[in-house]
């Protein structure tokens, strides 16, 4: 292996971190950065160029230059690797030690070990998460709480699929040649280095979910990373499998192209609702009220433009031999039996719709939803592992169908929607700054995607001074009043005042700023840590 570039660890050392941050692993990360970091930077520049084009009134459509890829009926992707043939229930969550045990023992076929939206990107979380994955594969997790509850992995755990961070996120606790490392390369590289061959020896493989792709060029970069990394580590070409989250509106127009670029490694596509809607708002932020969306609670997958997106996803996947994986059910069990029954009925209806539409499986956020999801898919799949034979030739989707938000049946936003977005965003941000990435809020397990759509909608409504149900207007003053009210509620509930006030700052800077909110990043941590550790001058 080549000698590493200059690599510096800025994060604090903790017990057993040296098992992950070995000289050989760091050399591998440095090698990935030397080879691919510059291309990643170029792709981010292209993202900004394209955003400026949209802001100037540019539209969106299927790419004429890749029409031959879409039209060619013959090419197929690699498809499922060992342990991925049946994906009817997938459970998501951060690679935190006890949550990992619960997910692996949940009865789901797949556990999405999430280093992105469900993980608050502290150095502790990111390195200990890698350590927990090694220990899970080696069956070394056997913990008992002071209350006597034992955490041990059972005999038939779920298949592990790791979600590294998206291309847009840096890792500022690790410097390569004086620059912050690329978060996705760190997460991918450490897992493949330590766990790739371990998984192969156990009859599985190194499997990944790829988030936040905006076009097929970004998929091509991931494919090149896979090819290079496998060769460097002596892993056979095509062993890695990737499932791509179609959670940006631009990627929805390039599903075929994304699968084609990853065809030697592609296993499927997934439909991610909140990030998709967040992307829609960001992409067309300056196109006036046409793209103003109502309360997020009303933006279900049954809305016509969302059905167009998911139907196209199923058709594209099955035409190419890839699994189509449905969206998240975020409900968590409640102590109120009536409320719990209502929540489960909604989950059941959602999963039955997905199975009926041709999806091969779907996501849940809590072990308590595994049985509900399984029942819905069992009713359609029976003993079959998937329904790839259902090619949905009946589906014909146009650009207007994908962008047809004017056909929404949900009506105007409401002031309750404003308050709900403020309340959820502040609660989530407070927990996120405190190091927790998967947060129970009002009966749902929320992650970064919820905070993103909540912040984005607040910006959109007040920026366009949107009329609310009842005739009032969404203004910055209205949003500020609800922020002040929810801040007082959080403090009365005993939340940490420093975390709450920093969460308020983030929400005000993004939801009320002149420009649309950027993604949550470790920059927010940097500002938070400076304020809490450096005395005021």
N, C-alpha and C positions, 0 to 999 in steps of 0.2 A: 504494500500500500504506500502511496506517495506520502512524503512528509507533510505535516499539517501547516496551514497558514498560522499566523499569530492568533491565538484564541484565548480569550480572557473570560473568566467566570466572575461576574459581579454579584451573583446571588450568594446568600449565606450557605455555609456548609452545614448539613444536618446528618444525623445518624444514617449510615448505609448509602448516602448519596454517591460515595466513591464506587459503589457497585454499578451505578448507571453512568456516571461521568468518568469513565475510564479513559486513559490516554488513547486507546484504540478507537473507542466510540467517538471521542472528540475529534480525532484525526479524520474519521469518516464524515463527520458533520462538516469539517473544514473543507474536505474534498467536494462535498455536495455544493457548498457555497461557492467555491472557486469555479465550479463548472456551470452553475445555474443561477446564482444570485443576480447577475447582471441582466439575464433574460427576464427574470421576474420583475426587476425594476422597469425594464422597457414595457412590459405588459401593464404595469400600473400607470405609466405615462400614457399609454394608449387608452386606458380607462378614463383618465382625465380629459383627453382630447375628445373622446366620444361623449362624455358628459357635457362638455362645452357645446358640442354639436347639437345635442338634445336641447340644451338650454336656449340655443338660438332658434329653436323651432323645428329641429330635425325630427323626422319620423322613424318608424321601425317596421321592418318587414323581413321576409325570408330572403336569404342572401342569393342573389342571382349567380354569383361566381361558384357556388357549391351545389347548384341544382343537379349536376350529374351524380353527386353522392346521394342526394335524396331520392333520385329517380331509379338508381341501380337496385334491382330487387335481389341481387345475388349475395352480397356480402353479409357476413354474420360476425357477431362478437364471440369472444372466448366462452362467455356464459359462466355458470356457477362453478366454483371450485369445490373441493371436498368439504362437506359440512354446510354448504350454502344452497344445496338443491331445494330445500324446503325452507321458506322464509315467511311462513304465514303469520307468525307473531315475532316482532322485534321489540325489545325493550331498550330504552335509552337512559343514559345517566353518566355522571362524571366517574372517572376511575378512582374514586375514593374507596378506601379499603372495605368498609362494611357495606356500602352501597354496591360494590362490585360483587360481593358474595350474594347479596339479595337478588341482583340481576341475573347472575349466573345460575342461581337455584330457582329462578322464578317460573320455570316451565316454558319460557319463550325459546324459540329456535335460535335467535341471534341476540347478542348484547352489543349495542353500539356504545363503545367506550369513548366518551366524548371529551376531547381536549379543547373544543371550541365553545359553542354556545352554552353548554352546561357546566363549564369550568371557569371559575374566576381565576384569571391568569397570574396568580402569585407564583413565585419561584417554588415554594413548598408544594403547591398543588401540582405543578407541572412535572417536577422530578419525582415526587412520591407517587404520582399517578403511573409513571413508567415502572417504578419499582413494584407497585401493586400488580401490574400486568405480568411481570416476570413471576412474582410469587403466585399469582392465580394459575398461570400455566404450569408451574412446578408443584401446585397444590400445597403451598406453604402457608396459606392463610388459615389459621385456627385460633381465633381470638375469643375470649370470654369477657363480657362487660362486668363492671362491679355489681350490676344487678343480676348477674348470672346468665345473661343471654349469650349463647354460643354462636359464633360465626365461623362456619366451615363449609367449603365447597363440596357439593354432592357428587354422585357418580356420573351424572349425565348433564354436565353444564352446557349452557348456551355457547354457540360459536361466537368468538370475539371478532368484531369489526371495529377498527379504530378510526375515529374522525380527527385528523390533524386540523390545525387552524388554517384558515383561508389565506390566499396569497397576499391579502392586504395587511396582515398582522405581523408585526415585528416581535422579536424576543429580546427585550432590552436588558435582561439579566445575563446575556451571553453576547460577547463581541467577537466578530471575526474580522481580522485586520482593522480593528478600531471601529467597525460599524455594527449596529444591532443585527443579530442573526435573523433569519427569516423563520417566523414561527412555524410555518408548515413543514419546512425542511427539518427543523429541530424535532418536532413531534414524530414525523415520519421516520427520520433517520435513526433516532434512538430506538424506536419500536422495532424497525426492521433489523437493526444491528443486533439487538438483544433477544428478540423473540421470533424472527423470521424462521430460522432453522429449527428452533424449538417447536414451533407450530407445525412445520412440515413433518418432523419426527413423530408427532402425535396424530397424524392423519388429517390435519387441517391445513392452514396456510396463512400467510400474512395478507390480511384483507383490510381494505380501507374504504371509508366514505369521504368523498371529496366535496367540500362546501364552497359556496359563494362563487362558483365559476361564472363568468360573464360571457364567455365565447369559446369557440373551439380551439383557438390559439392557446388559451390557458390550459385546456385539456391536453393539447399536444405537449406542453411543457411537463405536465405531470407524467405523461407517458414516457417522455425522454428520461425523466428522473427514475422511473421504474426500470427502464432498460439498463441504464448505467449502474444503478444501485445493485440490481440483481447480479450483473456481471462482476462488479467489484467484490461482492460478498460470496460469490460462488453459488448463487441460487439460480436454478434453471430459468431461462427466459419464459415469461408467461405464467409464472407461479403466483405473482402478485395479482390480486383481484381488486377492482375499484368499482364502487357504486357511486354515481354522481347525483348530488342533490340539485334538482332543477328548482332553484329558489331565487333566481333573478329573471326578470321579464325578458332580458336580452337572450339568456340561455334557452328560454322556451322556444325561440325562433331557430335554435341551432341544435336541437336534440339529436338529430341524425348525425350531424357533423361531429358533435362531441363523442358520441359512441364510436364513430368511425376512427377518430384520432386515437382512441383508447382501445381499439377493437381486440388487440392481443391480450388485454388485461381487463376489459369491461365485463361486469357482472349484471349491472342494472342501473336504473334511474329511480329517484325518489321524489315525491311531490311534497315540498315544504311550504305550508300556507303563509305563516306570518312573514317570513323573509321575502317571499314572493310579492306579497302586498307592499312591504316596505320598499322593495326594489321598484315596484310600479310607481309609487308616489315619488321616489327619488328621481327616477328617470324622467318623469314628466312634470317635475315640480314647477316649471315655469310655463306650462302650457295652459294656464288659466283654470277656471272652475270645472272644465270637462272631466278632469281626472280627480276631483275631490271625492273622497270616499266617505260613506256614512260610518256609524259606530262600528268598531271592529267586531263586536259581538254578533252583528248581523251579517258579517262577511263570511258566510259559510261556503262550503265547497259546492253547494247547490246553485249558487249564483251563476248565470250563463257564462260569463267570461272565465270563471274558475272551472266550470265543467269542461269548457273548450280546452283549457290547459291540461286537465287531468286525462281527458279522453285522448288527446293527442299524445300524451306521455305513454299511455297504455298501448296505443296503436304502434307508436315508434318502437317501443321496447320489444313487443312480441314479434314484430316484423323482422327484428334483428337478432332474436334469440336471447334477449335480456329480460331479467325480472323487472316487473313494475311494482314498486313498493309505495304504499299509501302513506298518508300523513299522520300527524301526531294526535293521539287521544290523551289530553293532559289532565283529565279528572283524577282526583285522589279520593280514596274512601273517606266518608264523613261519619260522624257520630250520630247524626240525625238520620234515622232510617228512611224517612220520606224524601229528604233531600238527596240521599244516596241513591234511592230508586230512580229519581228523576234524572240524575247525572248518568247513571248506568244505562238508562233507556236511550239517552242521546248518543252515548258511545256506541251502543248496539246498533242504532239506526245508521250511524256514520260508517261503521265497519261493514254492515250489510250492504250499504250502497257501494262501497269500494269493491267488495267481493263481487257484487253483481255487475259492476262496470268492467271487470276483468283484471283488477289488481291481483298480484300473487301473494301479497301479505301487507302488513301495516304495522305502524308504530304505536306503542303505549309508553306512558311515562312512569307507571307504577305497577308492581306485581299484582295488585288487586284487580287490574284490568285484563290480565293475560287470558283468563278463562272466557271473558266476554268477547274478546277479539277472536280467540280460537273458535268459539262456537259459530261466529258469523262466517269465518272462512271454511270451517269444516263442512258447513251446509252446502257450500258451492264446490269445494275441492274434493271432498270425500277423502279417499286414500291417495289421490294424486298429489305430488309435491308442489305443483304450480298449474297454471292454465295458459302456458305459452302458446298452446294450439288455438287459443281464441285471439285471432289477429285483428279484430275490430275493423274489418274492411268497410264497415258502415260509417266510419268516422271520416269526415272531411272538415278540416278546420282552416279558416282563413286568418289573415292578419287582423281583420276587423273583428273576428270572433274573439281573438285573444285580447284585444284592446277594447272590447265593447263594454266599458264600465257604465256607459250611458244607459244600458239596458238593465241596470240594477233595480231590484224590486224592494230595496230596503229603506228607501226614503231619505230624509235629511238626517244629519248628525243631531244629537241631542246634548243638552247641558249635562245630563247624567253620563253621556259618553265622554265628555270633557273631564268630568270628575273621576270617572273610572280610569281613564288613561293616566291622569296625574297620580292617582292613588297606587295603581299597579307599578308605574314607573318608579315612583319614590321608594316604595317598599323593595322593589327588586334592586335598584341601584344601591340602597343602603346595605343590603345583604351582600351584593357583589363587591362593594368596596371593603366589606368585612371578610372577604375571602370565600364566600359561598356562591356557587354558580347555578345550582338547581334549587329553586326556592318555592315553597308552598305559599301561595297567595290566593285568598278567597276561594279555596277549594280546588285550585288548579296547580299543577307543578309547572312553574314558569322558568324560562331561561332567557338568554340575552335577546332572542328573537322577539319576545313579548315587549321588552323594554324598547327595542328599536321601532317596532310598529307604533307603540304608544307615543313615543317622542315625536316620531315622524308625522303622525296624524295631528298632534297638537300644533306642530309647526305649520302644517298645511292649512288647517282650519283658521288659525289666527292670521296667517300670511295672506290668505284670500278673503279674510273677514267674512267667513262663511255664515249664511243664515242657518240658524238652528230651528228645530221643531219648536213651535210656539212664537216664532218671529224675532227672537233676540239674535244678536250677532256674536260669533266667536271672536273675541278680541284678546290682545295681550293682557289687558287688565283683568278680564274674566279668568284667563289661565292663571295669572298671578294670585288671584283671590283663592282659587282652588289649591294652588301650591301652598299658600300660607295656611289654609285650613288643614290640609293633609299633613303638613309639617307638625302642626300642633297635636294632631291625633297621634302621630308616631311618637312624639316626645312623651305624651301622656301614657302611651303604652310601654314606655321604658326603653325605647331605642336609644342607642348611643348618639348623643348630640353632635359629636364631631362627624360621624358617618352620615347622619341625617343632613347636616348643613352642607357637606360636600355633595351629597346626592341632590340637594336642592340647587346647588351651583351648576352641576352638570345639566340638570333638567332645564334650568333657566337659560344657560348659555346655548343650548341646542334647540329647545322647543321655541324659544323666543328670539333667537338670533336672526340676523339678516339672511344667512344662508342655511340651507338644509343641513340637518345634523349629520355628522360623520359617524362612522362605526365606532362603537365603544372599543377602546384600545388601552394598552398599558400606559398611554399618556395620562389617562385619568388617574391611574395609580400614582404616577410620578408627581402630579400636582397635589394629590391627596397626601402622599408621604412627606412632601416638602412642607406642607402646612402643619402636619402633626409632629414632625421631628425637628424642625429648624425654628429656634426662637425668633420671634419678630424683632426686627432691628429698631 
